[in-house]
Amino acid sequence: MTSSSSSSVPRLVVAAPSSGSGKTTVATGLMAALTARGLAVSPHKVGPDYIDPGYHTLATGRTGRNLDAYLCGPELVGPLFLHGARGCDIAVVEGVMGLYDGAAGEGELASTAQVAKLLRAPVVLVVDASSQSRSVAALVHGFASWDPEVRVGGVILNKVGSDRHEALLREALESAGVPVLGVLRRAAQVETPSRHLGLVPVAERGSRAVEAVAAMAAQVAAGCDLEALVALARGAGALSCAAWAAGEVLDSSPPPPLPVPLPGAAGRGVRVAVAGGAAFTFSYAEHSELLAAAGAEVVGFDPLRDEELPEGTTGLVIGGGFPEVYAAELSANEGLRESVAQLALSGAPVAAECAGLLYLCRELDGLPMCGVLDASARMSERLTLGYRDAVAVTDSALAVAGTRMRGHEFHRTVVEPGAGAAPAWGMRAPERRVEGFVERGVHASYLHTHWASEPGVARRFVERCRTS
């Protein structure tokens, strides 16, 4: 297969009736199996999830990208997809939750079904068949007929117990009119470990993650009809939108109001350090692309290993991850903690989300952190999870007060106090409250945002780096 134009790249969506059915195993395995056949595979994930795209990246050698109609708006799903799919032979999109599950109280918004419709892509339904036989036909028929705009083009039966079980399932599905494109048996080696926020990220598992992805690829290649899946993907409709491009969206967006530069600061080069490594794995690729398009040199660093910020750092981005798992190691790296504190105290722009917020606190579970914020953080039994409708409360390095953005919270920690004297965000839904901290050039909050929805955020941040 040769590379198609991005608007007509073959594509399919891997969905399921519910979470836990095996979407990640099938989607990741399919990506890896097709890559092993010499295809350039574009990997995507519906929703705000940061962890699954790491496995997708490992499977394909290409950056896993998210497609979230709540965070970015339905109008950006197609353009962001085409951006990721440039130069690819085929695209595989892993769904989220059940096929028709979306943002709470928002109908189909942010559901896998909505994304499939926006992409004009056929759906492959992964069904956990471990506790059913003939009933599978009723289940598949219901999902295939619920929304006539969603085209369920095939079924992959997962966790099938025996040849006899498979025969019963195939016989039942003959009446549903949806072809069986694969049958997978129970296999312990493809399972990936989980903890309090889901799967353990690739960055923490090293060779074990590589082995797991290889096992997924072998299972999918042996149990699925790859030729039929590729043929189904070729039936996706062409998209009429243009691919998203960081430079173009910055050129077309109005410049953000900016402060008067400090003497001698205007026009200097910008070097933005972006935290990574095992403790800070949550980031959207578009953030770094927007920073670079705005004129910044983007440099990665690992807070678990590097003892100081990259030389010449003028701005800092610390995304999400698992600092609570690595609190002792982060605390022991006193040199970097001091380097971060000095940068923040200088007034340089610092954007911190969730894990980044914890790292900037005075302490995390009693262990010293950077001490940039007069707040303490600790693990909690309560999971905070969900989409948020927010508005910027305070002018900051990211946004002017009044800027509306949608975000996502996902954590089992508590920061006390939950907001500073100048809060970062006012939450409009599902509950009204203020949250986060704006101090000097620091913007720190639990809220994960996707800058593609508001590209001026990246330009404002870079200009603040240039003028601070």
N, C-alpha and C positions, 0 to 999 in steps of 0.2 A: 504494500500500500504506500502511495506517495502522499506527502503532506497536502492537505486540502486548504482552500482559503478559510480563514478563521470563521466566517459567517456560516459555512456549510460543513465544518468539521464534524465527522461522525461522533455521536455522543449518546450516552444512556445514563439513567438515574437508577441507582441501587437503593431500593426502599424496603420497608417491612411493615407488617401490621402493628408492631409495637417495638419498644426498646428491648434489647436482649435477644433478638431473633437471629443475629449473626451478620448484620449489615457490614460492620467493620471488617470482619473476617473475609466476607465475599468481595467487598469493594477493594480492599487492600490486596487480596490474593489475585483478583482479576487484573488490577493495575500491574502487579508484578509479573503475572503470567504473560500479559500482552507485551510488556516491556522486554521480557526474555525472548519474545518472538521477533524482536527488532523494531517494534513500533514505538514512536514517540508518543507517550501517554500523558495527557494533561489531567492532573488530579485536583478534585474539588470536593468541598464539604459544605453541606447546607447547615446554616446556623452559625452560632458564635464560637463553637468548639475549637480550641487550640491544639488539642492532643492528637486527635485522629489525623490531621494534616501532617503531623510529624511522621507517622507511619506511611502515609501516602508519599511523602518526599523520599523516604527510604526505599519504597517500592519502585518508584519511577525515575529517581534522579532529578526530578523537577520540583519546584516549589509548590507545596500544597496550598491551595487558596480557598478562602471561605466565600460563600454566597449567602448573604443574609438580607432578606427583604425588609426586616424590621430595622436593623442598624443603618442600612444604606438606602433603603427605599426600593420598591419593585423596579423602578426605572433604571437602576444601576446593576441589576442582576445580569442582564444580557451583556452590557459593556464590560463588566468585570470578568465575566466568563470568557469573552472573546480575548481579553487582554492575556489571561492565563493560557489560553489555547493556541496562541500564535505559534505557527510552525509545527503544530502537532498533527499526528495521524488520527488520533481518537481521544475522546475525553470520557472519563468516568467520574460521575458525581455521586458521592455517598450522601444519603438522606439523613434526617434527624428524627428521633422518636418514631412514632407511627406515621404512615404516609400522609394522613390528613391532620396531624397534630401541629398546631402553630402557636403563636403568641396567645397567652391566656386572654380570653374575652375579645379577641380580634378576628374571629372567623378563620379564614384560611391564611391570613398574613403570616409569613415566615415559615409556612409549612413546606414539606418536601413536595407536596402536590402543586402548590403555587409555583415553586421554582421550576418544576418539570414543565408546567404550562408556559412559563415565561421563556424557557429555553427551547420549547417545542420538541422536547426530548421524550422518547419512550421510557417506560419504567419497567424494571425487573424487580419483582416482588420476592423477597427472601422470607420464607415461611419456616418457623420452627415446628417441625412435624413430629417432635418426639412424643407427644401425648395425644395424637389423633390419627385417624385414617380417613374414613369417608367424609368426615366433617370438613376436611381441608377444601373440598370443592365448594361448599357453602361460603367458607371464609374468603377464598379467592374470588368467587363470583361477586360477593358483596363489595370487595375493594375495587374490582375491575369495573363495576357498574355504578358505583356511588356518584362519580363525577364524569360525565361523558367526555369532558375535555381532557381528562387524564387517560393516556393510553398505556394500559398495562400490557406489555408485549410478551411477557414470559414470567415463569416462576422458577426459582431455585429452591429446592427442598433441602433444608438443613437439619442435621441431627437425626438422620434416618437410621433406624436400628438394625435392619436386616434386609436381605433380598425380598423376603415375603412382605415386609412393611413397605418397601419401595413399590412392589407390584400393586398393593392395595391403594397406595396413594396415586399412582399413575392411572389406575383404572377409574378412580373417583374423579380425577381432574379431566378426563376425556370429555365429561359432560359440561365442564365449565368453559370450554372453548379457549383456554389459555395454555399455550404449550409449555411443557416442562423443559427448561434449558439447562438444568443441572441437578444433581443429587449428591449431597455431601453427607458422609457418615460422621459420627461423633469422633473427634480427634483431639486429645489433650494437648498435643504439641502446638496447636495453633492458638491456644488460649493465651491471653495477655493478662498480667496481674493488674489488679485494681487497688485503689485505696480511697481516701475520703473525698476526692474530687474526680474520681473516674480512673481511666487507665493510667498506668505509670508511663510518663513520656519516654520517647525514644532516647533522648539525650541522657537519661539516667540508666538505661539498660544495656547500652553498648552492643557487644556481640550477641547477647541474648535476643535483642530486638531484631537483629539481622537474621538470626536463626528462625525466629517466629514468622517473619515476613516470608522467608524462603519456604517454610512449611505451609503457609497460607497459599502461596503461589502453586506449590506442588499439588495441594488438595484441590484447588479450583481447576488447574489444568487437567487433572485426572478425572474430576467429577462433573465438569461442565462442558458444554458444547461451545467452544470458543468461536468457531466459525459462525454459528448461529447468533451468538451475542454480537459479534462484529457486524453481521448483516443487519441485525436489529438496529444497531447504532447508526448505520448508514441511512436508515429511514427517517432520521430526525429532520425536521423542517429547517430551511434556511432562516437566519435571523436578519432583520432589517436594520438593526442598530449598528453603530460603529464601536470598535474596541476602545476601552478606556485607556488613556495615556496620561501619566502624571504631569508631564510638561504641558500638555494641551489643556487639561482641566485647570491648572494654575494660571495659565495665560487668560483663560476665559472667566475666571472668578475675580470679583472686585478686590483690590488690595485692602488689607485690614488696617484700621487706625493704629498708628505706631507712636511710641514715646519719642521725645527729643533725644538724640544720641548723646552719650557722654563724650566729652572732649577727647578727640583722638581715636574714638572707637568706630565711628562710621566708616564703612568700606573695608573693614578688616575681614580676613578669611574666617570661615565658620567650620569648625570641626565638632560634630556631634557624636558623642560616645553612646552606644546602645548596649545595654546589659544583655548578656546571653548566658550560655552554659546551663548546667543542670538545674540551677536554682531559679532561673528566669527564662523559661521556655515559651512563654505566651506572648506572641507578637503577630501582627498582620504584616505581610510583606509590603503592602502598599504604603505603610507608614515610612519605611526607609526609602522607598521609591519617591515619595512626595518630598521628603527632606532633601534628597539628592537633586530632584528637579528644581527645588527652590534655591539651590546653590550651595548646599552643605556637603562637606566630605563626611560620610558616615563610616564610623569605625566601631567594630564590635569589641567587647571585652568580657571577661568572665570574673564576676565578683568572688568566685570560689578560688581562683588561681592568681589573678593579677593583683599586685600589691599597691598599685596606684592607677589612677585614670590614665588613658592614653595621653601622651605628650601633646600639648596644645589644645586640649579639650576646651571648647567654649560653650557647650551645652550638653545636657545629659538626659537620656530617655531610659527609664527603668520600667519595663512592662510587668506582666503578671508571671506567676510561677508558683514555686513551692519553697519560699524562704523558711517556713515553719519546719520543713523537713531537714533543712541545712542550717538551722539557726546557729548551732555551735560553730560550724566552719566559717560562716559569715561573720560571726562575732569575733572569732580568733584572728581574722584578717584585719588587724587594727590599722595597718597602713592604708588600705583602701578606704576604710570607714572614715579616716581622717581626711583623705583626699576628697571624698565626696562632700564631707562637711565643709571643707574650705571652699570648694567650688560653689556650694549653695550659699554660704555666708557672703561670698563676693558679689552676689546678686545675679549670677549667671542663670539662664533658664534651665529648669529641671522639671521634666514631666514624668510623674510617677503614677502608675496604675496598680492598684491592688497589692501584689507582692512588693512593688516599688514603694508603695505607701508604708508597708510594714518595715521595710529596710530603712526608711528615713526616720522612723520613730526612735524614741529614746531607748526602748528595749522591746524585745520580743520574747515572751515566755520567760522573763527575768534575765535574759542575756542582752548585753549592751549591743545596740545597733548604731546607726550613724549619728543620732542625736540632733538631726536637723529640725525635727518637729518635737514640741513639748507634749508628747503623747506616748502612751504605752500600748502594746499589742499583745494579744494572747490567743491561744487556740480556744475554740468553743465547741460545744456539742451541737449547736444549731447551724444548719446549712442555710445560707442566704443565697437565693438563686432566682433569677428572673430578669426580664427586660425592664428597662426604666426609661421614662420620658423625662428629660432633665433640661434645665436652663442654667447658664452660667450666672452666678450671683455676683462675682467680683471680677473686675478686669484682671487679666493674668497674661502670662507668657503664651498661653494657648488661645484665649478667646476674650472678646470684650463682653462685659456684662450684658445679659439679654440674649446671647447666642443660644439657640436651642439645638440640642443634640440628643440622639437616642443612644442608649448604652445597655450594658449587661453587667449584672453583679453575679459573682460565683465564688463564694469563700466560706470557710468554717473558722473564721477568726473574728475578733472584736478589737476595735481601736477605741481607746478612751482618752480624751473626749472624741466623739465622732466627727466633730467639726471644729475648726479654729475660729478665731475672732472674725476672720474674713473667709467664709466658706467657699468651696470650689463650685458646688452645684446645689441647686434647689430641685428636688425631685417632685415632679408633677403627678406621676403615676407609678405604681398603684397607690402610694401613700405620699402625703405632702411632708417633706422634711428637708433640712439642709444637711450637707455632707461634704467632707473633705477640707483641704487647707490651701490657702493662697498666702504665701509669705515670701517677700522679696521676689525672686524669680521663680520660686517653687510653686508648682501646681500638683497637688497630691490628692488622690481620691481612690475609692474602691471601684469606681465606674470604669469598665472597659468600653472604649469607643472605637469606631472605625473611621479614620480620618478621610477616607474617600468620600464620605457623606458630607464633609465640610472641609474641603482642601485648604481653605484659608488658614486653618489651624496650623498646618505645617509651615506655610509661608510666614505667618506671624511669629512662630517659634524661631525660625531661622533669622528673621530680621531682628528679633530680640537678641539673639546670639551676636549678631553683627554690631548692635548698637549698645549693648550693656557694658 
